[in-house]
């Protein structure tokens, strides 16, 4: 769960800039899992994945691979904790 934990820590770091944001912590509930899936969808959009064309194809591929590992770990977490597995639309 190294990648999922890293992703959540990164989200918490960004969310700390907003006073009313909730810190994500384990154990995850269904709403949090669904929110993470929506966030991953946004991260995988072509504009975000490629940083509006500012990064190389290799860098974009590394980001895509990382998000893929996060999604797989999130799916495994859901299966092991009796949660519905969300669908991340942008992940092919």
FENPE-V393272 format. One record per pair of residues at least 24 apart in sequence whose ideal C-beta (glycine too) atoms are under 7 Angstrom apart, sorted by the first residue. I is the first residue (numbers start at 0). J is the second residue. D is the distance in Angstrom with one decimal. If there is no record, write none. Layout:
i:I j:J d:D
i:I j:J d:D
//
This chain:
i:0 j:72 d:5.3
i:0 j:76 d:6.8
i:2 j:65 d:6.6
i:2 j:68 d:4.3
i:2 j:69 d:4.8
i:2 j:72 d:5.4
i:3 j:69 d:5.5
i:3 j:72 d:3.9
i:3 j:73 d:5.6
i:3 j:76 d:6.5
i:6 j:69 d:4.6
i:10 j:38 d:6.6
i:26 j:80 d:6.7
i:27 j:76 d:6.6
i:29 j:82 d:5.4
i:29 j:83 d:6.3
i:32 j:73 d:6.7
i:32 j:77 d:6.0
i:32 j:82 d:5.5
i:32 j:85 d:5.9
i:33 j:85 d:5.4
i:35 j:73 d:6.2
i:36 j:85 d:3.4
i:36 j:87 d:5.3
i:39 j:66 d:5.9
i:39 j:69 d:6.5
i:39 j:70 d:6.1
i:39 j:87 d:4.9
i:40 j:87 d:5.4
i:40 j:88 d:5.4
i:40 j:89 d:5.0
i:42 j:66 d:5.8
i:43 j:87 d:6.8
i:43 j:89 d:3.5
i:43 j:90 d:6.0
i:44 j:89 d:5.9
//
